[in-house]
Amino acid sequence: MTYQLNEYYLKRRALMRMGLLSALALPARLSVAADSNAAARPEISPVTLALANYVAQVADRALPADALEATKHHLLDTLAAMISGTHLLAGEKAIAYIKAQGGTPQASIPGTNILTTVVNASLAGGMLAHADETDDSHPASLTHPGAGVVPAALAMAEFEQSSGTALLRAVALGYDICARLSFSVGAYAFSRRGHGTHSFGPMFGATVACASLAKLTPQQVRFALSYTTQQASGLSNYARDTEHVEKAFQFGGLPARNGAVSVTMVASGMSGIDDPFGGPSNFFVAFGGAEAKPEELTRDLGGRYEVINTAIKRWTVGSPIQAALDSVYDLILEHRFKASDVEHVSVRIFKTGAATVNNRSMPDINMQYMVAVMLLDGTASLEAAHDVKRMNHPDVLEIKKRVELIGDDELQKALPSRQAIVDIKLKDGRMLHSHTKNVRGTVANPMTRDEVGKKAYDLCSPVLGQDKARSLVAAIWDLEQVSNIQSLRAVLQT
């Protein structure tokens, strides 16, 4: 087998020197016998074998109807986050960085006119996707899958000229492995030890999504996963980022870029360690701890689709604020009161969440500010969620001082369900109460196709224009009809 590989790559490099093979052209599949021999090796762990074989076959596996629909929702939602992120600080920084890097025009950066390498597009796209608190989240695994998976998958799909169906299957796979990787290391304990679940899970999700689109063999998938284990990194100190720039890199840019790097390196002919999850000094030895459960990586693959269990944000604010805004919004609709009618607002959320969103300097993660905005506007727009000047407007300050945020021990116990209890005392003596147990957009209270489409249109139209925004929404709903993802550049770019 070693001889076969060496001979193959010597011939391949000769073709590249003559200009007859592109630098990232995928190797022809190695013989079935060679991969079968590798699969029979006892030193390769069952988890690694099962995962690599599944990833290599996903392109040929149809998604169940509910998983297909959910994948479209999350693909569109993440694209909208990327496009709207072009006008936010983290997005502007990412775009400026990539412009300075240049790169072979292999993939687009949505919301711009830039074409660059797969790796650069993945990095920028990931930072755009989490430039705001707009992107989706998977509470049980403590990850934001879309920000890492979708940009890398889109960039690879463009380079490979993949079909819409192939992209949808790859994205769903990315969500599956993103969540399962986090489960396998014990997400909450992993985070408490200082590791960044928001980078680790999505990094592996991006890797497998790209591997599927690149049509890697099982052995090449193992190599790509091994390169990702070498790059696995990230700390759970993101709350200390006061400008949301490094956080955007950690949640989106880092995992998307590293996943794309792993696959493009292997696709170019690089070999690697055959069993990243087994054997001496493997991934779980380094990162797993006492809570490690490697078997979670492949549990129910093909039967349980984690994209269905991923939440889409109704409001473009931090996750701990979502339930509280739902409660205030519902109370306004039911009782038709105004901000000037309010004497006092009590907001109870889980304790760690309260510490995260208590009077922060950034508006989209400031509970008191966002509740004041909801009371004043009757909604919480993207513009308001990023209006730093408005935080000090006299009308806002007057309402903010009436909002009390309480970290609740019982709601902490309800995690990963992020609930809120809101009590509003009106000046006429009425007491209003709302307990949001299931945030709008979560699996227990999902947003409809129309709601997701409207959110995407509202986020995209200021950047792309109304016509392109409508066309993009329509294109994602009918993505199976797209034969070459590159055709979406007409509606993705400015």
Secondary structure as GFF3:
##gff-version 3
##sequence-region A 1 494
A	DSSP	alpha_helix	2	17	.	.	.	ID=ss1
A	DSSP	alpha_helix	32	39	.	.	.	ID=ss2
A	DSSP	alpha_helix	46	57	.	.	.	ID=ss3
A	DSSP	three_ten_helix	58	60	.	.	.	ID=ss4
A	DSSP	alpha_helix	65	84	.	.	.	ID=ss5
A	DSSP	three_ten_helix	85	87	.	.	.	ID=ss6
A	DSSP	alpha_helix	89	101	.	.	.	ID=ss7
A	DSSP	beta_strand	107	108	.	.	.	ID=ss8
A	DSSP	beta_strand	115	116	.	.	.	ID=ss9
A	DSSP	alpha_helix	118	129	.	.	.	ID=ss10
A	DSSP	three_ten_helix	139	141	.	.	.	ID=ss11
A	DSSP	alpha_helix	145	160	.	.	.	ID=ss12
A	DSSP	alpha_helix	164	184	.	.	.	ID=ss13
A	DSSP	alpha_helix	187	192	.	.	.	ID=ss14
A	DSSP	alpha_helix	197	213	.	.	.	ID=ss15
A	DSSP	alpha_helix	218	231	.	.	.	ID=ss16
A	DSSP	three_ten_helix	238	240	.	.	.	ID=ss17
A	DSSP	alpha_helix	245	248	.	.	.	ID=ss18
A	DSSP	pi_helix	249	253	.	.	.	ID=ss19
A	DSSP	alpha_helix	254	267	.	.	.	ID=ss20
A	DSSP	alpha_helix	283	287	.	.	.	ID=ss21
A	DSSP	three_ten_helix	294	297	.	.	.	ID=ss22
A	DSSP	alpha_helix	319	335	.	.	.	ID=ss23
A	DSSP	three_ten_helix	339	341	.	.	.	ID=ss24
A	DSSP	beta_strand	342	350	.	.	.	ID=ss25
A	DSSP	alpha_helix	351	357	.	.	.	ID=ss26
A	DSSP	three_ten_helix	363	365	.	.	.	ID=ss27
A	DSSP	alpha_helix	367	377	.	.	.	ID=ss28
A	DSSP	alpha_helix	382	385	.	.	.	ID=ss29
A	DSSP	three_ten_helix	389	392	.	.	.	ID=ss30
A	DSSP	alpha_helix	394	400	.	.	.	ID=ss31
A	DSSP	beta_strand	403	408	.	.	.	ID=ss32
A	DSSP	alpha_helix	409	413	.	.	.	ID=ss33
A	DSSP	beta_strand	420	426	.	.	.	ID=ss34
A	DSSP	beta_strand	431	436	.	.	.	ID=ss35
A	DSSP	alpha_helix	449	464	.	.	.	ID=ss36
A	DSSP	alpha_helix	466	477	.	.	.	ID=ss37
A	DSSP	three_ten_helix	479	481	.	.	.	ID=ss38
A	DSSP	three_ten_helix	485	488	.	.	.	ID=ss39
A	DSSP	alpha_helix	489	492	.	.	.	ID=ss40
###
